[in-house]
Amino acid sequence: MAGPLEGVRVLDLTRVLAGPMATQTLADLGAEVIKIERPKTGDDTRGWGPPFLRRPGGEPSSDSTYFACCNRGKKSVTVDLSTVEGQDIVRRLAQRCDVLTENYKVGDLQRYGLDYASLHALNPRLVYCSITGYGQSGPYSARPGYDPIAQAVGGLMSVTGERDGLPGAGPQRVGVAVTDMLTAIFAVSGILAALLHRTRSGVGQHIDLALLDVQVASMINIAQAYLSAGIVAPRGGNVHPSVVPSQVFDCSDGQVMLAAGNDSQFAKLCAATGHAELARDARFATNDARVRNRELIIPMLESLLRAKPVAYWTENLAAAGVPCGPINDIAAVFADPQVRHRNMRVEVEHATLGTLPLVGSPLRLSQTPVEYGLAPPLLGQHTDEVLTGLLALEQTEIDRLRRMHVL
């Protein structure tokens, strides 16, 4: 069955994570994605290892597992954008594409005649998505930006980490590149909105997306508490500032994350621990009261939960309707029966590595389900195919450009 984006062609000039994750999602949804990479080196993340993908015999390949996480479903074409011939190839490809994504520093592509204004003049229907650290304008626009910098400047690190006065206190970055991931999601949303607008107007547009903007927007309730009430949130570790109980608890053999988000769930938690009377205590009957009396109720719950193992609480609290789960490492995640049932581990056939396991898409569409076609490509794997098929270049011309190191 054709995917919902069947017939949409994307020219991908991005590297590292935010842009490649966005275009991988478009590929999952059926778009044809042509990834432009530098000859010889390719996307920066191909070399971000170890670990590297392993060949059937167990020896490492030249491509990192990092590259594999965000580049499935794409065709790799190597082009040197610093050459006039390379710029012409990308310009011609852009005229045959619906979407172009790029994450070059502000102004870099303008030097090559590959900026939005130049390509819009050639292809007015082109949706052009730029992803940068700080956006196309403003006092920081010329600065390079990476996910951890956006986490720092955008406030996330200030509220992530253990509370002041406790062991290990201090700001922490999130363990995965969450700002990049959120930027990828916003990029997909913007691209789809622009494509929908194009069906009505016939004209594409420029999407200016900044990691910093995304991170500030992602501060959600913490940002609103500051804007509306002047509250500068401190770090709270694993403790929710406005919901009690919502934090990590020790069990007899490990830890669980427990979140009783309303008074009904708190009552069910108390009943499951054998102390239903706690929910009737005026000091704890409402969330507002529990927040004010946090220092009283939390030690009581800690004592009760510490008496039983993790499996006991995850099963019994789930049965009672109380959100609770074990703190899994990544091996336990992929062994989890729910994760297995949801097919979050998928397999594709790689050009040289055989069967390659990948993380599945979380999208579940009833009429046009995600399909996993191409594996993460070898560097330049599809150069000849794309240039002969899409640009009608003769093989002799491709060979000449390769000898000139354009390809």
C-alpha positions, 0 to 999 in steps of 0.5 A: 500500500502506498504511504501517505507521502507517496509521490513527494520527493525530498532533497535532504541537505542535513546531517547529524540528527535533527534534520536527518530524523525529520527526513527519516520520518518523511521517508517512513511515511512514503516520501522519496528522500535523496540525501546529499553527502560530502564525497569520501566523508559523508554525514558527520555521524557516519564516523561518530563511533564506536560503536559501529555497525557490524558485518556478518562476521562480527567485525566493525564496518565504517558506519556508526550506529549513530548514523543508522538511527536516523537515516533509513529510507534514504538514497545517498548521493555524494556531491561536493557543494563547493564546486560549480558543477556540484552546485548545478547538480543540487540546483537541478535536483531541487527543481525536481523536488517538493521539499528541501531540508538543510541545516547549514549555518546561516548564509552558507548556502547563499554563497552557492546559490542554493538558498531559499530565494535562489531556489524559489525563483527556479521552483516556486512550489518548493517547500524549503526547511532550514534548521539552525541553532538560533534561527535565520535572524537575531544576534546569535544567528551566526553562531553554530548550535548543537543540542546540548547548547540549546538545552543549556541556553533554552533552560532545560538544563536548569531544571534537569538534575538533582535538587540543590543540597543533595548528592550529585546536585547540579544541572544535567543535560538530558541523556538523549538529544531531546532538543534535536528530536523535538526539532525533527518533530516540529520540522515534519509538522511544518513541512506537512503544513506547508505542503497542505498550503501548497495544494491550495495556493500552488506555492511553497514557502520557507520554514525557519526552525531554530533549536533554541526556539524549539527548546524554549517552546518545550519548557511548556508549564515551566515557561508559563509559570514564569510568564504568568506568576514570575516563578523561576523553577529550581531543579527537582530531580525526579520529583514533580513540583506540582503533583504528589506523589510523582517520583522515583521510589525504592523497592526491596530489589530496585526502583519504580517511577510512580505518578498518582496524577489525581486524587482518585489515583492516590486513593487507589495507591493507598488501598493497594498498599493496605493503608486506605485511611491515608487518602481520607486524611485531610492532610493528604486527601487532595493534591494541593494538600499533599504538595503542602505536606510533601515532607509528611506523606513521602516518607510514609509511602517510601516505607510502604513501597520499600517492603515489596519488590519492583514486580509486585508493585508494577503488577499490583499498582497497574491492576489498581489503575495507578501509573507505575513502571520499572526504571529499565535500561535499554536492554530491558526496554527491548525485552519488555513485552509491551515494546515487543508487541508494539514492534518497536524493533524492526529489521531491514536488509542492508546492502553489505551487513545483512539483516539490520535491526532498527528502532521502529517508528511510533506512528500507527496509521490505520489506512497507510501504515509505515513501511520500512524500505531502504536501509541506512545507505552506504555513502554514495550508494545511489549516486548513479541511480539518481543522477541517471534516473532523475537528471538523465545524465549519461554514465560518461558524464558521471564518470567525468564528474567523479574523476573531478571529485565533484561526486 
